[in-house]
Structure formats: C-alpha cells, structure tokens
Amino acid sequence: MSAKIKEKMDASVEGKLRALYELQLIDSKIDRLRTIRGELPLEVADLEDTVTGLETRLANATGEMEELENQLNEKKQAIKDYQANIKKYEAQQTKVRNNREYDAITKEIEFQNLEIQLAEKRMKEAKFQIQSRTDLLENSKIEFEERSKDLQVKKAELDEIIAETEKDEQDLLKQSEIASKIIEDRLLNAYRRIRSNTKNGLAVVAVERDACGGCYNKIPPQRQLDIRTNKKIIVCEHCGRILVDGLLIPDNIDALQA
C-alpha cells in the first residue's frame, strides 16, 4: 500500500474504521482455520506430556530395579561371608584354652547369626520391592505403548490438518501483518486487547438490527446515528467492542481489499 493511501487512511476516522474491520476479517479467518484443528493441538501436547512422564517412570523404575538387584546380590554375598565367619569361629572354639575365650567366640558366632537374620530380612524386603517394581514396570510399559500409539494417531491427524490449512494460514498471517502496519499503534493495541478479552476474538463488529454485532445488546438511536457518521470511534457500552456502521463495511474482505 502506498504512503499516500496509508496517510489518507490514518487521517480519517472512516479510514481507521475500515482498516480495523479489514484486520478483523483477516484475523477471524485465521481463527476459523485454527478452530478446524479443534482440541487436537492440546490433545497432542497432553499425550506428549503423558508419554514423557511414562518414559521417566520407566527409567526410574528400571533404575530402582537395578539398585534393588544390587542390594539383593550384596546381601547374598554378605550372608556367605557371615557363614564363612561362623565356620571360622566354630573351628576356633575347638582350640580355646579357657571359658572366657570360648564365650567371646560364642558371642561372635551369635553376632554373625544375627547379621544373617538381618540380611535375610533385607533380602525379603528387596524381593518384595522388586516384585512391586516389576508389576509397575510391566503396567507402565503397556501404558507407554498404548499412549505412544495414541500420540502417533493424533499427530498424524494434526499433521494432516496443518498440511491442509498451513498455506492459507500463512497467507492470512501475512495479510494480517500488512493490515496491522496501516493502523496507528494506539488503535492496534486497543484492538488486540479487546480481541484477547473476547471468546470469539471479535474486537470490531458491525451494528446489526439496531444491536451490537458482538454482544447483541440494543444500541440507542442517537448512538447509532453517531456510528453512521463515522466521525469518531465508538465502543459498545456493554462489551467494549469497537462498533462500525454495517453500510460502511462490504460483505466480504475481497470487496474491502479491492
């Protein structure tokens, strides 16, 4: 758009309203394209988070299993060492020279037996935890495979939709960027603020059947007259959207851009 046209549009309220409504039409088309994707992007993101969480759970469970197996092997070796010590102490008992030495060795044997009992208890606990982790690991693997398949399906659906709409969306985004450049910053910021606060993304609406085209509340006759004159920018008293005269705006963006 030439500098002269931009200057003219910036200079008149009517030009500003046309520029704002043109931008609204473009952005609404972008919104409709994104609506086609529906909840798929969110579903894909949720599934990706779930799969990542399951991967972490699998890694943690596998690490815990390895640690428990190491503990189990350590206890098995410890029991062998304690049993070897008992045999050594029992052999020494046959060579003692007095009761004091005999009692001391007997206490050592009792201590080794207690250590064996404690190690066996720890082994039972480790085996129980290994079984629990094994069950968790199996269930997590099944869930991981199922969620991974779901993710592949949803990603394929999303990729297909994106492939169908991406070119149109990119073209519209360029149009939106161009349309934004001919609107003064103050108005553009107000437009974006209003758009972000509405569920349907409409910041600029035409008066339809004496009512706001956004919230459908009736507009007083005098206010409608002010809107039709295109002398100032007027917002809806109820929803805050920028109001334009329906007669000012062509039925479609192609006519407006001509």
Helices and strands as residue ranges (DSSP letters): H 3-11, H 13-36, H 40-93, H 99-181, H 185-196, E 204-208, E 211-212, H 221-229, E 234-235, E 242-244, H 253-257
